Amino acid sequence: MRAERTAVPAPLRAALGDERLARAAWSRLAEPGDAAAAALVAEVGAPLALEAVVTGRGPARWRSRVEDVDPAADLAAVRALGGRLLVPGDEEWPQPVDDLARDDDEGRRTLSPPLALWVRGPLRLDEATRSAAALVGTRTPTGYGEHVAADLAAGLADRGFTVWSGGAYGIDAAVHRAALAVGGRSVAVLACGVDRAYPVGNTALLARLAERGAVVSEVPPGSVPTRWRFLERNRLIAAATRGTVVVEAAWRSGALATADRAAKLLRAVGAVPGPVDSAMSAGCHRLLRERGAVCVTGADEAAELLGRAGEHPLPARRVEARPLDGLEPTELRVAECLPRRGSATTERIARDAGLDVADVQAVLGRLALTGVAGRTDGGWVLAVRG
């Protein structure tokens, strides 16, 4: 054992006996969503799994990164930013993300839970997942999409939801800004280290999230964004929340990947309809038509979909009553033959309605009692407007 331990780089020696340091190391060794790494850590624990890799007794796939791993330095970096590292078992650990360890019906692991989470911001992640909504969409929205996204985010935040998204341009930025604007809570899940502002144009927004909400990543400080990290962060957004609403998205969009992952995790999925000829709504219409998404047209509907059963019931819709509402079919038929101006005889009304005169007389009597029909010297007239 001593000979093996001498091969361990100095920055990793302490991690071989410390779960937190070992998981910090794994977050740099393995990419987010690495099912093999998650399975190995789950089987033997992070320290033993790390020791097997760095001493050459375990899989070689992660060994090329060993020399670059210094978990103590990464922890010092995040603490210098006022941030923290969360690992499973911590009081603040967001337990819903553990659902990513769930196998499919054929026993296959299609998604993998995070090994650790790097966090900046005062919002506790365990609290941020208790009533959480994911709002996602295109980076190049229309004015309609931005308006709807902001309205949904503000409405959900007002109802006590924590709004999760990806911190990107477009719909993501609109929902983060709207939630913060109403004094609500919001979380951005990044594809890079929490010390980086990406995209650069959202630097001020991400700084506000770090001050008032939270920014979260599976990769340690200093890590750069990559295409696959964007795809894998989508699964984290889907898992941390009660459901995902796609506000505006093209036919092929990363937002649809978030919705697909939410569906795999048995989370609610909603989509906002848009103009039928808008390419930026084609993905939403695809979700509605092909994948069973629920149509969402406002914050009330989003809250009803994403909240606990009965927690946010839809308000009763008020429909303006019309004078002819509630009439039986024959009564309505006769009423529609009554002139608005002038008058008509019973015989004329019967002819126009295609009914027997005696039947029309009986109906007119009932309509007169309810104030729908009026009697004049020349016959009958419609006594109400509508």
Secondary structure, DSSP 4 states (H G I P E B T S, - for coil): -HHHHTTS-HHHHGGGG-HHHHHHHHHHHS-TT-HHHHHHHHHH-HHHHHHHHHTTSS-STTGGGGGG--HHHHHHHHHHTT-EEE-TTSTT--GGGGGGG---TTS---S---S-EEEESSS-HHHHTTTEEEEE--SS--HHHHHHHHHHHHHHHHTTPEEEE---TTHHHHHHHHHHHTT-EEEEE-SS-TTS-SSGGGHHHHHHHHHHSEEEESS-TTPPP-HHHHHHHHHHHHHHSSEEEE-S--SS-HHHHHHHHHHHTT-EEEE----TT-GGGHHHHHHHHHS-PEE--SHHHHHHHHSPTTTSPPPPPP----TTTT--HHHHHHHTTS-SSS-B-HHHHHHHHT--HHHHHHHHHHHHHTTSEEEETTEEEE-S--
